Amino acid sequence: MLREEGSRAEELKLLGWPPEKVRRYEELWEYRQRWGAINLERDDRVFLRDAEAALPRRVSGRGAQKKATKDKSHYRWLAFYLEAMTSGEQAPSLAEGEEGAWAILLEEELKALDYYQPVLGLPDTLRTKAFQPERERWAALATAEGRLAAFDFLAPLTALKASGPSPWKPLRGDSTDSTYPVLAGEVAQQFRSTVRQEVLALTRRTYPSLAETTKPEPTEDASA
């Protein structure tokens, strides 16, 4: 019988699966390795299929292509929230020349990921929590510089999960704060410039896969 590469319980934990389900997955995976799936109860086979469907696809074999950064779950999570803030049903109404501070933050995070291309595997993803307090700090700085609009940070994910299971968590955790700073003109440009430099530095020092990168910081043109 063909052996699999290994149990992926740690990845399920990262996706937010509860401990009891992760333990069940580990036990069933080991049983299947020893005795085969035919000896499992139907409910157990269904459970294993559901667990494996929730995991990112493994690519193997000669000529296998590396999964693109834009296809990684963390990248797609950030892009999902950016889209909700800029074109979703609950996106704040902005006047000409205005930009949402939170949208700027996410745009700069995504640009940094595009430029540095971290692996975004388990070691990297575990470290993404370092960005949450920094996002709050940057948003607080913007609050004093512009007007305040409102955005329900919990609503986009709630709507997504209503149509099916998702491992993603709310951008701001369990916070119900709907404060959404809006900046205009040179203030928005200066805020973006400040955030860009700090996001680039945070990206380089946060992700283990970038520990030995020799890639220089992008020029202003490359990161625009």
C-alpha positions, 0 to 999 in steps of 0.5 A: 500500500502506498504510504502518504508523506505524513499526517497533516494534523499541525496544518489543521491546527493552524486552520483553526480546527478544534483539538478534538477534531484534530485528534480524531483526524490523527487517529483515523489517518494512522488507522488508514495507514495501517489497515486501509480506508476500506476498514473504516466506518463510512462516517470516518471516511467522510470525516477524513475526506472533509479534513483533507479537502480543507488542507492546501493541495500538496504538489509532488513529483518531477517538475512540480510547480511551487504554489504561487504566493497569491494562492497561499491562504494568508495572502488570499485572506488579506486580499479578501478583506481588502476587497470587502473594504474597497468594493464590498457591499459594506465598503465605506463611502469615500469622497474623491481623493480619500483612502481608507487607512485599513485598505492602505495597510492591507495593500502594503502588506500584499505588496511586501508579500509580492516583492519578498515572496516568503514561503508562507508555509507553517513556520511563516504562517505561525508568525503572521500574528506579529502583524495584528498589533502593528495594524492596530498601531498604524490605524490608531495613528491614522485616526488622529489624521483624518475623518472617521467612517465605519466598517464592520470588520466581522461582517465579511467573514460572517457572510463568507462562512454562511455559504460554507466552512472557512478556516479564516479568522476575523482581521481584528480578532473578536474586536467589535470596533468598527472605527475606520479612519479615512485620509485624504491627499498628502496626509494619505500619501505620507501615511502610506509612505510611512506604513510601506517602510515599516511593513517591508521591515516587519515582513523581512524580520518576521517570516523565517523563510526570509531570514537569509534573504539578500533581496534589497528593499524595493525602490519607490517605483517598484513598490508603488 
